[in-house]
Amino acid sequence: MLPSPRVYATWLGLLRICTGAFWLLHGITKFTSSDRYMPPNGFMPQHVQESLQTSVGPYHDFLANVVVPHIGLFAELVRLG
């Protein structure tokens, strides 16, 4: 016999609350410690440079020709996203 829909809804609600709290806790640091994340010395530029070394094809071209010249904009978009 399967559990009632109320049991499923309760567990799903708890899972969504925990997931939201996890995302919120990790997202807040992007705003309170933006110097660790934003250009020129933050995580985002370092991550893009590492990705440039390991990527190939269209993704590499996109990183090199679009993201790197506009790293500040992309870092802000990722932070807001």
C-alpha positions, 0 to 999 in steps of 0.5 A: 500500500502506498503512502497518502498524498499528504505524506508525499506532499510533506516530504516534498515540502521539506525537501524544497525548504531544505534545498531553498535554504541551501541555495540561499546560504550559498547565494548570500555569500556572493553578495556579502563577500563579492570581492571573493567572487567578482573580477578581477581576482575573484572566483569567476575569472579564475574559473573562466581561465581554467575552463579556457584551458580545458574546453574545446570547440564552440564552448571555448570560442564562446568563452574566449570571444564573448565571456572573457571580454565581458567578464564583469557582466557575466560575473554579475549575471551569474551572481544575480542568477 
